[in-house]
Amino acid sequence: KGRDLWVFVLGRFPTHHKTGIPEFKYVANMHGDETVGREILLHLIDFLVTSYRRDPVITRLLNNTRIHIMPTMNPDGFEATKVPDCYYTQGRYNKNGEDLNRNFPDAFENNSASIQPETQAVMNWIRNETFVLSANLHGGALVASYTFDNGNSVTGSLKGYSKSPDDDVFIHLAKTYSFNHASMYKGTGCDSRQTFPGGITNGYSWYQLEGGMQDYNYIWGQCFEITLELSCCKYPKADQLEQFWNDNKAALIEYMKQVHLGVKGQVTDQNGNPIPNAIVEAEGRRHICPYRTNEQGEYFLLLLPGTYVINATVPGFKSMLKMLEIPDNTGNFSALKYDFSFSEVSIGSRAGSCPKTPLYQELEQASAAVKPTLHILVFMTVMLVIFK
């Protein structure tokens, strides 16, 4: 209906990105009839603003993080939901009757859904910012769900779990929220048929989902996102909202701190000029869309404490490898900083875009194509031995 999607940006430098300061976002009310997240984020904005320069933790968080908050991604669906209802209503969808959490490009199969204005606006938003960490607030269950939501044999779907290269980080992120929530960590779910150990779940293990926003963020946006189901009742009565805020307040704050996990830095030439589109990834964690530096030559990698080899590559030039011991710096509100400087590089910024195709589908097909060849090779080897 032409309604705007409003985003509140908070931080020491709210109007623009500042080198070295990571970008974080919360999005709620993607399904218009799931209202708890919308209300909680409005309370969060108020809490952050009124606590700045009063609470030392919030002050440091805002001084070192740029926080984006979108209380409603589906204002039409919210307006269409006139009466509170704990279960499914038509307000779940946007004005065109589309489910926005089935509307993004999918890395595993062709998504035939027509891209909606809300979806396109969020995709543009992700492309124009350097988001590092995010959460999408939903209702109808009580659990923290993490990527992948979809999958195939390449990601382990045959075993009922679709595993990303950063599975350990996602489990940590989901547990961070769950164990700081008043009751999510208990994992009891909303009825006796549904339990979530530790209050977390792999998205695919729960149920397969095509065109989800959290997978899109991770693959095409270089942003780690989890989905937070915050209430068994999708649209509770107003007198219950204060309790939901109290239940989630600590978890919301602690989760934002995780944007400072891992390592960050810049890739520059010998004169200190930033190199955009350089690939920077931890060895053993190769993303199907390589993670690249932004226009300021910055990279942000969320990694748990440990020893890693970081590989910086400028296309057409030799890679640089650096072994780093990464501590947990979330309490200091700054990831470990390490810069790469290339001495013999001409900065010809090459396009770093990744095609909007089912990338894992191609990987699965390539894997399947190799198997018969391997069988033939084994057969030929056996025959050679027999003849010898």
C-alpha positions, 0 to 999 in steps of 0.5 A: 500500500505504499507504506515505508519500511522505517529503520532506526539507526543508533550509534556514535556515527548513526548517519554513515558507516565508520571504518572499523565499526561493524554494522548490526541489524534487527528485523521484526514483523516480517510476518505481519501477524507476529507482533511480539518482535515489533513491540520488543524492538520499539522498547529496545530503541527506547532503552538504548537511547535512554541508557546512553551515557548512563549505563557503561555497557550500553554506552560502549556498545553504541560507541563501537557498533552501528545498530540498525533496527527495523521494527516492521518489515511487513506493515501491510500485514500488521495493519490487516491483522485487526484482532489478536490471535495466537495462531495463523491469520492472513496478516502473515502475508503482505498486501500481494498475499506473499510470504516474505520469508519464502521470497528471497533468492535461494542457494539450493533451488530455483525460487519462482516467487516474484520478488516483492517490494519489501523483499527488494528493499531489504536486499538493497539495504543489505547490499548498501551496508556492511552488515556483519550480524543480524537477527530476524524476530518471529513468533509462533514458537520459542527457539533460536534457529540458524542457517541453513534453512534449505539444503541438499546432499552437499550440506548434509541434508541426507542426514537431516541437518544442513550445515554451513561452513560456520556451523560452530559460530551459528550454534554459539550465536543461537545459544547466546540468545537462548541462554540469556533469555528467561526460558528459551534455553529450557527447550520445552517448545510450545507443546509436548510434541516439540522440544529444542535441546538448549532452545536452539535448532538448525533450520533445516532440521526443524523444517525445510524452507525455500527462499528464507531471509537468513540464508540469503543474508549469510550467502549473498550479504556476508551477514550472519543471521539467525531467526528468533521465535519469541512467543508461542502466541503470534499476536498476544494481548497488550497486557502480556507485552511487558513480560515479553520485553523483560524476558528478552531484554538481556538476550537482545543486548548480549546478542548484539555484542557478538558482532565483535567476535573474530577478526576485522581489518583492512586490505590496502596497497603499499600507499595505504589505499583501500582495496575493495573486492579483495577476498578475505576468508579463514582457511577451511571456511570457504564460502560459496560466495567468497567474502569480499572487502567493501569500498573501504577495503574492510573485512569482518569475519565472525570466528570463535576464539582459536587459531586460524589461518586468514587468507587475503586474496586480490584477484590476479595477485598472490595471496597473503596468509596470516596465522592469528590467535583470536581471543574473545573480544566481545567484552572489549567491544572490538574484534581482533584487528589485523590489516593486510598490505599488498605491495605490488597491486594496481587497484582495479576494483573488479566486480565482486557480485555473486550470481543469484542462482542456486549455487549449491545446486550446481555444486551438488550436480558437479559432485554427482557428475564426478562419482561415475568417473570415480567408479570407472577409475576404480573399475579400470584399476581393478581390471589392470591389476587382474590383467597384470 
